[in-house]
């Protein structure tokens, strides 16, 4: 009975992905987490907006940029 629920869960996860590679990527992210974002100082200086590296608790390091789009 336990294997039945596992099989159903696999089918449900398959429906959320466009390819088999996507399923593998989803499982890898769920198990190992996302990698930290690493940018060189030159890449950071090239961004014309305020930006920050952030890491919450034991999560991955992310890079957030605050930008404004003005048209016209």
N, C-alpha and C positions, 0 to 999 in steps of 0.2 A: 504494500500500500504506500509506503514511503517513496518508493521509486516512481510510482504513478504521479505523485505530486511534484517530484523532481522533473519528470518528463513534461508535465503540463507547464511548469515554470520555464523550462527551456523553450518550449513552443511559444510562450508569451513573450519571452525576450527576443526570439527570432523575429517576431512580428514588428518589433520596434527598430529593426536594423535593415539597411538597404543591402547589405552584403555580409558574407561570412566573416570577412575581415573586420567589419564593424562590430560583430558579436565578440570576436576575440579582443578587440580594443576595449570594449565595454567591460569585459571581465577583468582585463589587466588593470584598468583604472580603478575598478572596485576593489581589487585585491592589493595593488601596490600604490595606489594614489596617483596624483598628478605630479609631474616633475616641477621643480622650481624654475622660475623664469630668471634667466641670466642675460643681462645686456651689458655691452661694453660701455665705458664712459662716453665714447664718441657717439654711440647710438642714443644715449640718454640726452646728450647735449643737442643732438639734431632735432629733438622734439620741441616744437615751439610753445608747448603748453606746460602748465604746472603738472608735476608728476611725483609719484611716491612708490617706493617698494613697501609692500605690506606682507605680514605673516601673522596669522591669527592662530593662537594656541599651537598645536602640532601640525597644522596644515601646511600646504605648499606656499612658497613665496610667490607673490604676484606683483605685477607692475601695473599701476593705475595711472592713467593720464586724464586730466581734466581739460577738455577742449571746448571751444565755442565755434559754431559754424554761422557765419554771417553772410547772407546773400543779399545782393541789391544794394 
